[in-house]
Amino acid sequence: MAKNYRNGLRDFWEGGKRFPGVKPEANPIHTFLTAKYLGEEALVQDAIDNLRWFPLDMKWNRNTIQRYEKEFGFTYNPAPRSPKPAEGTPLPTDRRPKSWSAWVMDPYRSGGPRTVDVPIEYNGHDYLFGYWLGRYYGFIGAND
């Protein structure tokens, strides 16, 4: 990777005077890219945990979830599984509201609960891109 790109990625990751950086957000895409190209793997597990906590109701309505529960034999619990974050730190994905993309939202503000079943569903591009990027770079194993 060219030096300018590495420097830009480091600035984006760590931030500066005007921008805090994305490092504390546990965004899988940013974390996996930074681990691969800058060698900073300390937060990879946080990014994987954020994917594990990714809630079905972030993307799907209750009817869709109920069909999947019946078809695949599981019960979905919408309660957050992540530990409650400290004041002023980013919210894990399972504590954010329903959105077309989990990674473009302000991770420091909840924006409201996902308990209201709005009549719209979103594709899972944000989860899938993060997951498959982690798989491709070897941070997520086939059995994880």
Helices and strands as residue ranges (DSSP letters): H 3-14, G 23-25, H 28-38, H 44-52, G 56-58, H 62-72, G 93-95, H 125-136
